[in-house]
Amino acid sequence: MHPLEALQQNPFVLAPMAGITDHAFRTFMKALDASVVVTELVSAHGIEYASERTLQLMNFDETQRPVGIQLFGEDPEILGRAAQVAEQRGADFVDLNFGCPVPKVVKKGAGSAMLKDLPAMKKVLAGVKGAVKIPVTIKIRTGWDASLRNAIEVCRIAEGEGITWVAIHGRTRAQGYAGLADWDYIAEVKSQVNIPILGNGDLTSAKKAVARLKQSGCDGVMIGRGCLKNPTIFRQALHQWKNPGAETLAELPYLEVLSGLHQCLEKYTPPNLIGIQMKKFAAWFSSGYPGASQFRKQIFQSKSHEETMELAFQFFETVSVNAQQDTSHEEFLMGGHG
Ligand SMILES: Cc1cc2nc3c(=O)[nH]c(=O)nc-3n(C[C@H](O)[C@H](O)[C@H](O)COP(=O)(O)O)c2cc1C
């Protein structure tokens, strides 16, 4: 399915998160109703050198469609060739990362540095578009810093180059992950351009995701950290979007969540990492529930995978979705590649 068509059926997209939205996690989120999913960022240079680790990042399964492979780099030709590899591997679209604030990436002119050099960005867009037949999307920040918030200009260039959508993380590069995403600005951009826009930033509940989608007029929204504390956020958001005024789904489908994650990890994660991943996710999922800190202590002390699963089943069996307190004021994963 074309990614734009998927948005019409379900506008809640899984944001790319390096080290998190890997093969296993994307399959897991897709089963819990995420719409389009995007891989972690993949280095175009890494693809050029065909490094095994880099190629692995591009693996996906059929359940993830439509799935995009996110690339970063600064050279139009290298990015073009990397996009061809993504296309050959069957990706539904290629997403270009113009939001990464990490100094190592920015220093080379890649990631959010492209926001400071729009002629260079235009060349990259033309290079990649010319290299592949599949759709090309981009993910940006609102601008480089407060004095250079140029998302509108970026969107116009993207539209001119035939890009399919622009996803906007509502912070400047200079802001990092501090403060709040500026949804007023995202709405302003949406109102002034014709290219489809995905809004992104701080959608920590299904209610917020649906409200921001409506208020901003965006064509879709991307949810990143929100699904780490609430893995059912996509299902809840889709339910509320399709049934305006509907109550939240009260039951946490904990069996589906924990067993589903476990199955995905077993299938796609190296055996030595399954245990730690399960503990990490279960600890995040417990955020805001009564007894969460005690549960976290217990789970990180567990000696076997069986014990981890048992502790998790015991804990989540007793909680109701409505008992989860809002912990969005607490700092949580304040760094990333976009
Ligand atoms: C741990 C982490 C890793 C990230 N990695 C990427 C990435 O690889 N590519 C990208 O475009 N954005 C990346 N991001 C940014 C997210 O996609 C998203 O724009 C940002 O977290 C704001 O959305 P949220 O508040 O819903 O999390 C990452 C964010 C985090 C927290």
The ligand as a Gaussian input file, in Angstrom:
#p B3LYP/6-31G(d) Opt

LIG

0 1
 C       16.069000       7.305000      21.585000
 C       15.625000       8.094000      20.382000
 C       16.142000       7.782000      19.131000
 C       15.720000       8.504000      18.000000
 N       16.195000       8.147000      16.775000
 C       15.726000       8.778000      15.659000
 C       16.111000       8.358000      14.348000
 O       16.860000       7.384000      14.169000
 N       15.637000       9.070000      13.290000
 C       14.795000      10.142000      13.453000
 O       14.377000      10.755000      12.466000
 N       14.396000      10.533000      14.672000
 C       14.828000       9.869000      15.772000
 N       14.385000      10.261000      17.008000
 C       13.404000      11.354000      17.119000
 C       11.987000      10.823000      17.148000
 O       11.627000      10.209000      15.921000
 C       10.991000      11.971000      17.445000
 O       11.130000      12.934000      16.428000
 C       11.227000      12.643000      18.786000
 O       11.487000      11.675000      19.799000
 C       10.008000      13.479000      19.210000
 O        8.833000      12.701000      19.215000
 P        8.242000      12.023000      20.550000
 O        8.054000      13.112000      21.559000
 O        6.954000      11.395000      20.101000
 O        9.235000      11.019000      21.017000
 C       14.789000       9.561000      18.135000
 C       14.306000       9.872000      19.405000
 C       14.701000       9.152000      20.532000
 C       14.123000       9.513000      21.874000

